[in-house]
Amino acid sequence: MRTLTVTPRGQVTFPKDILRHLGVKPGEKIKLNLLSDGRVELRSARVPGSFAALRGILKDKTNGACLSIEEISDAIADAGFSSSLQRGYRHE
């Protein structure tokens, strides 16, 4: 377990190896989840995946039919949810 020092202004600096572990780059945000037992869960606020990963997610799912914006949005949300589960992200 690592120990970090809190500055007089209430700030903490995370070492590079921790930021790298979280996948956080300079200027990006970190999410904190306060747990009921006094612990804090820390994770990158960046959404995993990319637009390139969405390519082809509707292939063979439309049978040639045109999809509504809602149907496309649902398919994208389902693909993102599935992808994040494969990467080990928990959804609450």
DRENTOR-825376 format. One record per residue (C-alpha): residue in three letters; x, y, z; residue number from 1. Coordinates in nm, 2 decimals, decimal comma. Layout:
% DRENTOR-825376
{r "ALA" {X Y Z} NUM}
...
END
This chain:
% DRENTOR-825376
{r "MET" {0,00 0,00 0,00} 1}
{r "ARG" {0,13 0,35 -0,09} 2}
{r "THR" {0,12 0,65 0,14} 3}
{r "LEU" {0,07 1,00 -0,01} 4}
{r "THR" {0,11 1,33 0,16} 5}
{r "VAL" {-0,17 1,59 0,17} 6}
{r "THR" {-0,05 1,95 0,12} 7}
{r "PRO" {-0,17 2,24 0,34} 8}
{r "ARG" {-0,41 2,32 0,05} 9}
{r "GLY" {-0,56 1,98 0,07} 10}
{r "GLN" {-0,40 1,85 -0,25} 11}
{r "VAL" {-0,24 1,51 -0,32} 12}
{r "THR" {0,00 1,44 -0,60} 13}
{r "PHE" {-0,02 1,09 -0,75} 14}
{r "PRO" {0,30 0,93 -0,87} 15}
{r "LYS" {0,34 0,87 -1,24} 16}
{r "ASP" {0,32 0,49 -1,20} 17}
{r "ILE" {-0,03 0,52 -1,03} 18}
{r "LEU" {-0,15 0,75 -1,31} 19}
{r "ARG" {-0,02 0,52 -1,57} 20}
{r "HIS" {-0,19 0,22 -1,40} 21}
{r "LEU" {-0,52 0,42 -1,41} 22}
{r "GLY" {-0,46 0,52 -1,78} 23}
{r "VAL" {-0,48 0,89 -1,69} 24}
{r "LYS" {-0,28 1,14 -1,89} 25}
{r "PRO" {-0,20 1,51 -1,80} 26}
{r "GLY" {-0,52 1,72 -1,81} 27}
{r "GLU" {-0,76 1,43 -1,78} 28}
{r "LYS" {-1,00 1,38 -1,49} 29}
{r "ILE" {-1,02 1,11 -1,22} 30}
{r "LYS" {-1,34 0,99 -1,06} 31}
{r "LEU" {-1,36 0,92 -0,69} 32}
{r "ASN" {-1,63 0,71 -0,54} 33}
{r "LEU" {-1,67 0,74 -0,16} 34}
{r "LEU" {-1,75 0,40 -0,02} 35}
{r "SER" {-1,95 0,34 0,30} 36}
{r "ASP" {-1,67 0,18 0,49} 37}
{r "GLY" {-1,45 0,49 0,47} 38}
{r "ARG" {-1,25 0,38 0,16} 39}
{r "VAL" {-1,23 0,56 -0,17} 40}
{r "GLU" {-1,25 0,40 -0,51} 41}
{r "LEU" {-1,04 0,58 -0,77} 42}
{r "ARG" {-1,07 0,54 -1,15} 43}
{r "SER" {-1,01 0,72 -1,48} 44}
{r "ALA" {-1,31 0,94 -1,58} 45}
{r "ARG" {-1,22 0,87 -1,95} 46}
{r "VAL" {-1,48 0,66 -2,13} 47}
{r "PRO" {-1,30 0,34 -2,25} 48}
{r "GLY" {-1,30 0,27 -2,62} 49}
{r "SER" {-1,31 0,49 -2,93} 50}
{r "PHE" {-1,52 0,58 -3,22} 51}
{r "ALA" {-1,31 0,35 -3,43} 52}
{r "ALA" {-1,42 0,06 -3,21} 53}
{r "LEU" {-1,78 0,13 -3,31} 54}
{r "ARG" {-1,72 0,05 -3,67} 55}
{r "GLY" {-1,91 -0,25 -3,79} 56}
{r "ILE" {-2,12 -0,30 -3,47} 57}
{r "LEU" {-2,44 -0,29 -3,67} 58}
{r "LYS" {-2,32 -0,53 -3,95} 59}
{r "ASP" {-2,55 -0,82 -4,00} 60}
{r "LYS" {-2,80 -0,68 -3,74} 61}
{r "THR" {-3,03 -0,48 -3,96} 62}
{r "ASN" {-3,12 -0,73 -4,24} 63}
{r "GLY" {-3,10 -0,43 -4,48} 64}
{r "ALA" {-3,36 -0,23 -4,28} 65}
{r "CYS" {-3,30 0,14 -4,20} 66}
{r "LEU" {-3,26 0,20 -3,82} 67}
{r "SER" {-3,39 0,49 -3,62} 68}
{r "ILE" {-3,16 0,71 -3,42} 69}
{r "GLU" {-3,29 0,54 -3,11} 70}
{r "GLU" {-3,21 0,20 -3,24} 71}
{r "ILE" {-2,86 0,31 -3,34} 72}
{r "SER" {-2,80 0,47 -3,00} 73}
{r "ASP" {-2,92 0,16 -2,82} 74}
{r "ALA" {-2,68 -0,06 -3,03} 75}
{r "ILE" {-2,39 0,18 -2,95} 76}
{r "ALA" {-2,48 0,18 -2,58} 77}
{r "ASP" {-2,50 -0,20 -2,58} 78}
{r "ALA" {-2,16 -0,23 -2,75} 79}
{r "GLY" {-2,00 0,01 -2,51} 80}
{r "PHE" {-2,14 -0,17 -2,21} 81}
{r "SER" {-2,02 -0,51 -2,34} 82}
{r "SER" {-1,68 -0,37 -2,42} 83}
{r "SER" {-1,64 -0,22 -2,07} 84}
{r "LEU" {-1,74 -0,55 -1,91} 85}
{r "GLN" {-1,47 -0,73 -2,11} 86}
{r "ARG" {-1,22 -0,48 -1,98} 87}
{r "GLY" {-1,32 -0,54 -1,62} 88}
{r "TYR" {-1,51 -0,21 -1,55} 89}
{r "ARG" {-1,79 -0,24 -1,30} 90}
{r "HIS" {-2,13 -0,08 -1,37} 91}
{r "GLU" {-2,33 0,04 -1,07} 92}
END
